Amino acid sequence: MSDPRREDPFASHTGPRPRNVVTIPAMSSDSSLSASMGGSILQSRSLKMSSMVVSAAESSQKLNAASSSIAQLRISNMNLHGREDEIKLLRGKLREMAKKGKEDNNTAAEDDVGSPSSANKSAKKSFNNMILVEGDAGTGKSALISKGLGGPASKLGYILAKGKFDDRMRCPLSGFSDAMANLVKHIEKNRTGKMKISAALIRDKLQDEFNREELEQIRSVLPECVGLFESSIDERRRTKVALPSLPEAVLERDISFSSLGSALRRRSSAVVTGKEAISRTQFTIRRLLKIICSHLKGLVLFIDNLQWSDKATLELLRSIVLDGEIPSLLIVGAYREDEVPDNLQLASYIQDLEQMNVSITQIKIGNLNADGVCPFVAEALGMDDEDDNVKTLANITHKKTEGNPFFILMFLRSLYDEKLL
């Protein structure tokens, strides 16, 4: 098995930083963890942190003399440790997606010359791929997905668009809207270069396919996607792209849709009221994704903190997964396993998809074992994981933190701040 640390382009391979400089960034083992971690869990374990440091002090004194050369704690952009099997599974699904994309392209080429029949073509349709990663708070679900898929996706020319739900802002579709906003930024940013995305082509296609009512519907539900439909006045004049569905007065205001977007968002409750309206909205969003994905090599849509998701989002995701006409799309979700019982909608959503024979790759991650903690500690200290001092500290760390990656970082940071390393 290849070493994922060498394959991961997100990993930092820079040389040692200047001595006597410590870089302690915000913890990122699980996105938004420090801000929104389960109250009782975070509080109880935080209370134990001081006792952890005190109880570890005596053992750490033996390490202090031998490890006195440590000038900084290297916990920025760390490699994944103890997740080799999970990384292999994630990247295997990405390869499957790439293979399917090539097969679909070959099928489309054959259709152009009238080879297979339309019946054969429809028989080949399948559901979109889906991966669900579950685990308790602090186990590193977000880091696993971002690092496990980010590098390989980029090498394939794919986009990894990320969004998340926030416990402090329970808003329908907020996590999905966040991911779509991130996707728009990628498209606008990568007009040239390796991925060679043409925002203008996507924009032209969207303007051709959607009428005024549908455009307003998308703006009301996904206001962050407004940029996909519009161009600046200068670009519009240069390319002579007409926007027949929009009032000329709006265009002459430098296409500033802030006030229009606010008005449409106020109407959003009316737009998505009723089963028929919800169904139309889902269909419109699926058409939007189909057009976008048809101009991309591939898209990985990652939505984090699904334990705080809402019914509208889960129903939308289900309709997207079941739509086999959206090309080269992989949907990835992450959620805290211990909080799923509080979200019966999410549990029901997963069960429904399984009953529909949708292939869901479920990955469950837990705390690291002692063997996984040792290289973790070694990287943080900038030492060899075969060093006896590292092994001793790793054993202490594992006992005190139970191998939870987030609390390993907190524990090491506490030792460092207390000058015990």
LUMSE-798759 format. One record per residue (C-alpha): residue number from 1; x negated, y, z negated. Coordinates in nm, 4 decimals, m for minus. Last residue first. Example, Ala and Ser with C-alpha at 12.3 -4.5 7.8 and 13.67 -1.06 7.14 Angstrom:
2
num|X|Y|Z
2|m1.3670|m0.1060|m0.7140;
1|m1.2300|m0.4500|m0.7800;
***
This chain:
421
num|X|Y|Z
421|m0.8176|1.9329|m2.5735;
420|m0.6805|2.0148|m2.9193;
419|m0.6946|2.3870|m2.8566;
418|m0.3364|2.4333|m2.9871;
417|m0.2408|2.5729|m2.6472;
416|m0.3905|2.2631|m2.4821;
415|m0.2097|2.0226|m2.7096;
414|0.1157|2.2090|m2.6494;
413|0.0612|2.2017|m2.2733;
412|m0.0038|1.8314|m2.2860;
411|0.3205|1.7750|m2.4782;
410|0.5290|1.9994|m2.2532;
409|0.3910|1.8308|m1.9416;
408|0.4597|1.4863|m2.0856;
407|0.8024|1.6155|m2.1840;
406|0.8940|1.6809|m1.8217;
405|0.7462|1.3520|m1.7054;
404|0.9420|1.1413|m1.9619;
403|0.7020|0.8619|m2.0598;
402|0.8473|0.7981|m2.4052;
401|0.7163|1.1433|m2.5012;
400|0.5246|1.0610|m2.8221;
399|0.4296|0.7033|m2.7390;
398|0.3331|0.7847|m2.3820;
397|0.1239|1.0822|m2.4879;
396|m0.0683|0.8817|m2.7466;
395|m0.1394|0.6090|m2.4907;
394|m0.2444|0.8693|m2.2324;
393|m0.4765|1.0341|m2.4884;
392|m0.6542|0.7033|m2.5459;
391|m0.6722|0.6262|m2.1749;
390|m0.8139|0.9701|m2.1012;
389|m1.0801|0.9290|m2.3687;
388|m1.1715|0.5869|m2.2284;
387|m1.2262|0.7306|m1.8802;
386|m1.0719|0.5060|m1.6159;
385|m0.8175|0.7745|m1.5231;
384|m1.1063|0.9989|m1.4183;
383|m1.0807|1.3608|m1.5302;
382|m0.9214|1.6851|m1.4107;
381|m0.7228|1.7119|m1.7319;
380|m0.3825|1.7247|m1.5606;
379|m0.4956|1.4636|m1.3089;
378|m0.6067|1.2266|m1.5846;
377|m0.2833|1.2759|m1.7792;
376|m0.0701|1.1713|m1.4817;
375|m0.3167|0.8938|m1.3967;
374|m0.2557|0.7506|m1.7490;
373|0.1199|0.8117|m1.7661;
372|0.2014|0.5650|m1.4874;
371|0.0213|0.2749|m1.6547;
370|0.1960|0.3563|m1.9840;
369|0.5384|0.3356|m1.8229;
368|0.7006|0.6391|m1.6663;
367|1.0568|0.7328|m1.7576;
366|1.3419|0.6366|m1.5310;
365|1.4258|0.6393|m1.1636;
364|1.7292|0.4926|m0.9924;
363|1.7374|0.4949|m0.6145;
362|2.0626|0.4325|m0.4322;
361|2.0522|0.3894|m0.0559;
360|2.4123|0.4265|0.0566;
359|2.5339|0.2281|0.3575;
358|2.8971|0.3204|0.4032;
357|3.1079|0.0060|0.3796;
356|3.4246|0.2097|0.3150;
355|3.4385|0.0578|m0.0347;
354|3.0896|0.1943|m0.0995;
353|3.2014|0.5404|0.0073;
352|3.4966|0.5264|m0.2316;
351|3.2796|0.4147|m0.5238;
350|3.0379|0.7028|m0.4737;
349|3.3222|0.9541|m0.4638;
348|3.4915|0.8005|m0.7682;
347|3.1748|0.8422|m0.9743;
346|3.1377|1.1992|m0.8483;
345|3.5004|1.2846|m0.9264;
344|3.4724|1.1322|m1.2748;
343|3.2193|1.3971|m1.3685;
342|3.1596|1.3573|m1.7430;
341|3.0741|0.9893|m1.6882;
340|2.8080|1.1169|m1.4430;
339|2.6157|1.3028|m1.7149;
338|2.3737|1.0258|m1.8178;
337|2.2884|0.9519|m1.4565;
336|2.1720|1.3012|m1.3816;
335|2.2257|1.3652|m1.0131;
334|2.0380|1.3778|m0.6851;
333|2.1722|1.3869|m0.3317;
332|2.0188|1.3207|0.0080;
331|2.2003|1.3511|0.3406;
330|2.0102|1.2436|0.6515;
329|2.1149|1.3887|0.9849;
328|1.9730|1.3041|1.3262;
327|2.2928|1.3490|1.5276;
326|2.6397|1.4437|1.3984;
325|2.8742|1.2191|1.5988;
324|2.8913|0.9474|1.3329;
323|3.1225|1.1527|1.1118;
322|3.1707|0.9395|0.7995;
321|2.8825|1.1064|0.6161;
320|3.0164|1.4504|0.7049;
319|3.3706|1.3682|0.5854;
318|3.2308|1.2325|0.2585;
317|3.0163|1.5408|0.2115;
316|3.3222|1.7628|0.2554;
315|3.5246|1.5594|0.0051;
314|3.2393|1.5791|m0.2445;
313|3.2038|1.9529|m0.1967;
312|3.5754|2.0246|m0.2395;
311|3.5921|1.8033|m0.5507;
310|3.3213|1.9957|m0.7323;
309|2.9550|1.9307|m0.8083;
308|2.7973|1.9561|m1.1532;
307|2.6709|1.5952|m1.1587;
306|2.5530|1.6640|m0.8036;
305|2.2525|1.8427|m0.9494;
304|2.0565|1.8610|m0.6230;
303|2.1708|1.8746|m0.2616;
302|1.9165|1.7714|0.0018;
301|2.0060|1.7995|0.3707;
300|1.7385|1.6273|0.5793;
299|1.7665|1.7467|0.9390;
298|1.6104|1.6042|1.2531;
297|1.4611|1.6992|1.5868;
296|1.6809|2.0063|1.5864;
295|1.9040|2.1515|1.8600;
294|2.1681|1.8771|1.8333;
293|2.1491|1.9198|1.4556;
292|2.2764|2.2775|1.4763;
291|2.5634|2.1911|1.7094;
290|2.6711|1.8910|1.5034;
289|2.6385|2.0869|1.1795;
288|2.8776|2.3554|1.3033;
287|3.1183|2.0921|1.4342;
286|3.1125|1.9311|1.0891;
285|3.1826|2.2696|0.9305;
284|3.4835|2.3215|1.1580;
283|3.6194|1.9736|1.0826;
282|3.5873|2.0331|0.7094;
281|3.7695|2.3642|0.7408;
280|4.0475|2.2057|0.9454;
279|4.0925|1.9314|0.6835;
278|4.1033|2.1894|0.4071;
277|4.3699|2.3857|0.5984;
276|4.5787|2.0722|0.6471;
275|4.5435|1.9681|0.2844;
274|4.6536|2.3033|0.1483;
273|4.4603|2.6173|0.0633;
272|4.1214|2.6579|0.2290;
271|4.1807|2.9912|0.4019;
270|4.3935|3.1365|0.1228;
269|4.1225|3.0855|m0.1373;
268|3.8651|3.2238|0.1049;
267|4.0485|3.5557|0.1485;
266|3.8312|3.7372|m0.1025;
265|3.5349|3.5815|0.0749;
264|3.6586|3.7357|0.3970;
263|3.6682|4.0818|0.2463;
262|3.3219|4.0439|0.0990;
261|3.1868|3.9133|0.4287;
260|3.3319|4.2105|0.6144;
259|3.1673|4.4474|0.3676;
258|2.8292|4.2738|0.3969;
257|2.8624|4.2057|0.7657;
256|2.6010|4.4507|0.8865;
255|2.5798|4.3883|1.2564;
254|2.3770|4.7039|1.3072;
253|2.7001|4.8986|1.2587;
252|2.7522|4.9005|1.6359;
251|2.8353|4.5313|1.6275;
250|3.1271|4.5838|1.3892;
249|3.2705|4.8557|1.6078;
248|3.2492|4.6249|1.9078;
247|3.4945|4.3898|1.7384;
246|3.3774|4.0263|1.7313;
245|3.5072|3.7326|1.9357;
244|3.3625|3.8576|2.2624;
243|3.0051|3.8407|2.1344;
242|2.8089|3.8957|2.4523;
241|2.4431|3.8058|2.4823;
240|2.2723|4.0594|2.7042;
239|1.9296|3.9225|2.6094;
238|1.7707|4.2651|2.5587;
237|2.0899|4.4404|2.4540;
236|2.1709|4.1689|2.2006;
235|1.8131|4.1625|2.0758;
234|1.8173|4.5393|2.0166;
233|2.1591|4.5318|1.8487;
232|2.0445|4.2556|1.6167;
231|2.1739|3.9079|1.6665;
230|2.4710|3.7274|1.5199;
229|2.6193|3.3833|1.4891;
228|2.3448|3.2057|1.2981;
227|2.3055|3.5028|1.0653;
226|2.6557|3.4488|0.9262;
225|2.5491|3.1148|0.7809;
224|2.5048|3.2579|0.4298;
223|2.8777|3.3358|0.4211;
222|2.9600|2.9625|0.4143;
221|3.3305|2.9391|0.3223;
220|3.4581|3.2802|0.4331;
219|3.2044|3.3140|0.7108;
218|3.2931|2.9700|0.8437;
217|3.6621|3.0567|0.8559;
216|3.5853|3.3897|1.0184;
215|3.4001|3.2093|1.2934;
214|3.6886|2.9636|1.3306;
213|3.9425|3.2432|1.3693;
212|3.7261|3.4245|1.6228;
211|3.6755|3.1217|1.8433;
210|3.3910|2.8755|1.8126;
209|3.2189|2.6792|2.0906;
208|3.0625|2.9532|2.3046;
207|2.9453|3.1632|2.0102;
206|2.8013|2.8543|1.8455;
205|2.6140|2.7583|2.1621;
204|2.4677|3.1059|2.2008;
203|2.3566|3.1144|1.8372;
202|2.1896|2.7750|1.8582;
201|2.0070|2.8825|2.1719;
200|1.9022|3.2114|2.0117;
199|1.7746|3.0374|1.6988;
198|1.5364|2.8385|1.9146;
197|1.3438|2.5959|1.6986;
196|0.9922|2.5212|1.8155;
195|0.9176|2.2737|1.5330;
194|0.5393|2.3102|1.5620;
193|0.5240|2.6799|1.6259;
192|0.7929|2.9218|1.7306;
191|1.1464|2.9985|1.6132;
190|1.0515|2.8549|1.2766;
189|1.1539|3.1319|1.0370;
188|1.5092|3.1832|1.1629;
187|1.5805|2.8110|1.1609;
186|1.4206|2.7586|0.8214;
185|1.6129|3.0512|0.6710;
184|1.9388|2.9140|0.8136;
183|1.8669|2.5750|0.6528;
182|1.8105|2.7393|0.3127;
181|2.1487|2.9107|0.3432;
180|2.3005|2.5737|0.4347;
179|2.1502|2.4181|0.1205;
178|2.2916|2.6962|m0.0996;
177|2.6331|2.6598|0.0654;
176|2.6269|2.2880|m0.0184;
175|2.5406|2.3637|m0.3812;
174|2.8008|2.6403|m0.4082;
173|3.0791|2.4381|m0.2416;
172|3.3250|2.5384|m0.5136;
171|3.1697|2.7659|m0.7811;
170|3.0604|2.6450|m1.1251;
169|2.7913|2.9009|m1.1950;
168|2.6129|2.8290|m1.5227;
167|2.5857|2.4564|m1.4513;
166|2.4105|2.5364|m1.1267;
165|2.4496|2.3223|m0.8172;
164|2.1559|2.2807|m0.5844;
163|2.0342|2.3435|m0.2321;
162|1.7500|2.2175|m0.0175;
161|1.6940|2.2067|0.3570;
160|1.4245|1.9631|0.4726;
159|1.3755|2.0349|0.8427;
158|1.2329|1.7729|1.0775;
157|0.9310|1.8127|1.3052;
156|0.8134|1.4597|1.2344;
155|0.5193|1.5921|1.0339;
154|0.7578|1.8159|0.8387;
153|0.9746|1.5203|0.7447;
152|0.6689|1.3244|0.6292;
151|0.5626|1.6108|0.4006;
150|0.9024|1.6916|0.2529;
149|1.0309|1.3378|0.1961;
148|0.8404|1.2095|m0.1085;
147|0.7382|1.5546|m0.2211;
146|1.0815|1.7147|m0.2263;
145|1.2677|1.3937|m0.3081;
144|1.0403|1.2812|m0.5921;
143|1.0062|1.6352|m0.7271;
142|1.3831|1.6701|m0.7450;
141|1.4258|1.3411|m0.9288;
140|1.1451|1.4076|m1.1765;
139|1.2482|1.2161|m1.4888;
138|1.3297|1.5339|m1.6813;
137|1.7033|1.4812|m1.7157;
136|1.8080|1.1198|m1.6731;
135|1.8019|0.9439|m1.3388;
134|1.9871|0.9066|m1.0125;
133|1.8735|0.9431|m0.6538;
132|2.1403|0.9081|m0.3851;
131|2.0412|0.8545|m0.0224;
130|2.2817|0.8833|0.2704;
129|2.2542|0.7926|0.6372;
128|2.5196|0.9082|0.8803;
127|2.7836|0.6554|0.9780;
126|2.7587|0.4634|1.3027;
125|2.8436|0.4970|1.6684;
124|2.7176|0.2116|1.8855;
123|3.0672|0.0917|1.9702;
122|3.1472|0.4380|2.1025;
121|2.8715|0.4077|2.3601;
120|2.9717|0.0578|2.4587;
119|3.3247|0.1784|2.5245;
118|3.1963|0.4764|2.7207;
117|3.0257|0.2344|2.9548;
116|2.6524|0.1950|2.9711;
115|2.4580|0.3066|3.2817;
114|2.6115|0.6209|3.4262;
113|2.2858|0.8023|3.5046;
112|2.3491|1.0591|3.2315;
111|2.4745|0.7850|3.0015;
110|2.1313|0.6215|3.0191;
109|1.9688|0.9431|2.9000;
108|2.2183|0.9684|2.6142;
107|2.1413|0.6107|2.5136;
106|1.7688|0.6843|2.5169;
105|1.8262|0.9878|2.2962;
104|2.0365|0.7807|2.0567;
103|1.7633|0.5175|2.0377;
102|1.5032|0.7840|1.9640;
101|1.7184|0.9289|1.6866;
100|1.7769|0.5833|1.5411;
99|1.4017|0.5321|1.5154;
98|1.3544|0.8687|1.3452;
97|1.6324|0.7902|1.0969;
96|1.4820|0.4513|1.0221;
95|1.1468|0.6205|0.9642;
94|1.3126|0.8557|0.7147;
93|1.4721|0.5604|0.5393;
92|1.1264|0.4027|0.5051;
91|0.9946|0.7292|0.3669;
90|1.2432|0.7136|0.0821;
89|1.1760|0.3445|0.0111;
88|0.7983|0.3888|0.0065;
87|0.8297|0.6887|m0.2230;
86|1.0472|0.4886|m0.4631;
85|0.7979|0.2023|m0.4703;
84|0.5023|0.4343|m0.5337;
83|0.6718|0.6302|m0.8119;
82|0.4233|0.5754|m1.0975;
81|0.2543|0.9075|m1.0357;
80|0.3671|1.1856|m0.8060;
79|0.0966|1.4419|m0.7405;
78|0.0835|1.7683|m0.9289;
77|0.1725|2.1071|m0.7876;
76|0.0444|2.3006|m1.0896;
75|m0.0316|2.0957|m1.3990;
74|m0.4078|2.1392|m1.3998;
73|m0.4819|2.2343|m1.7604;
72|m0.7751|2.4691|m1.7756;
71|m1.1303|2.4930|m1.9028;
70|m1.1778|2.1254|m1.9932;
69|m1.5456|2.0991|m2.0906;
68|m1.4530|2.0272|m2.4532;
67|m1.3297|1.6825|m2.3554;
66|m1.5845|1.4736|m2.5481;
65|m1.5673|1.6946|m2.8556;
64|m1.1891|1.7246|m2.8464;
63|m1.1184|1.3605|m2.7868;
62|m1.1816|1.2598|m3.1464;
61|m0.9787|1.5605|m3.2573;
60|m0.6906|1.4313|m3.0438;
59|m0.6254|1.1427|m3.2824;
58|m0.5836|1.3794|m3.5751;
57|m0.3798|1.6288|m3.3754;
56|m0.1293|1.3792|m3.2377;
55|0.0945|1.3884|m3.5457;
54|0.0844|1.7665|m3.5514;
53|0.1517|1.8031|m3.1804;
52|0.4422|1.5610|m3.1850;
51|0.5844|1.7253|m3.4991;
50|0.5968|2.0551|m3.3124;
49|0.7651|1.8895|m3.0152;
48|1.0352|1.7165|m3.2179;
47|1.2563|2.0224|m3.2308;
46|1.2255|2.0455|m2.8529;
45|1.3521|1.6901|m2.8290;
44|1.6681|1.7656|m3.0244;
43|1.7366|2.0898|m2.8423;
42|1.6732|1.9554|m2.4942;
41|1.8909|1.6481|m2.5426;
40|2.1762|1.8350|m2.7123;
39|2.1868|2.1095|m2.4549;
38|2.1593|1.8993|m2.1410;
37|1.8935|2.0741|m1.9334;
36|2.0054|2.3945|m1.7698;
35|1.7208|2.6405|m1.7848;
34|1.4209|2.4122|m1.8305;
33|1.5631|2.1626|m1.5877;
32|1.6398|2.4017|m1.3029;
31|1.4620|2.1617|m1.0623;
30|1.3307|1.8416|m1.2149;
29|0.9518|1.7977|m1.2480;
28|0.9258|2.1688|m1.1758;
27|0.7914|2.3286|m1.4924;
26|0.7329|2.6993|m1.4466;
25|0.3677|2.7678|m1.3839;
24|0.0821|2.7248|m1.6319;
23|m0.2404|2.8394|m1.4708;
22|m0.5263|2.8610|m1.7182;
21|m0.8478|3.0441|m1.6432;
20|m1.1536|2.9779|m1.8599;
19|m1.3269|2.8168|m1.5627;
18|m1.2534|2.9193|m1.2084;
17|m1.0261|2.6643|m1.0348;
16|m1.1606|2.3253|m0.9423;
15|m1.1375|2.2364|m0.5736;
14|m0.8198|2.2321|m0.3694;
13|m0.6415|1.9090|m0.2970;
12|m0.2945|2.0197|m0.4044;
11|m0.0234|1.7748|m0.3099;
10|0.2511|1.8934|m0.0754;
9|0.0877|1.7128|0.2143;
8|0.1601|1.3790|0.0423;
7|m0.0284|1.1058|0.2241;
6|m0.3338|1.1050|0.0007;
5|m0.1296|1.1047|m0.3204;
4|0.0968|0.8412|m0.1733;
3|m0.1972|0.5936|m0.1784;
2|m0.1361|0.3408|0.0944;
1|0.0000|0.0000|0.0000;
***
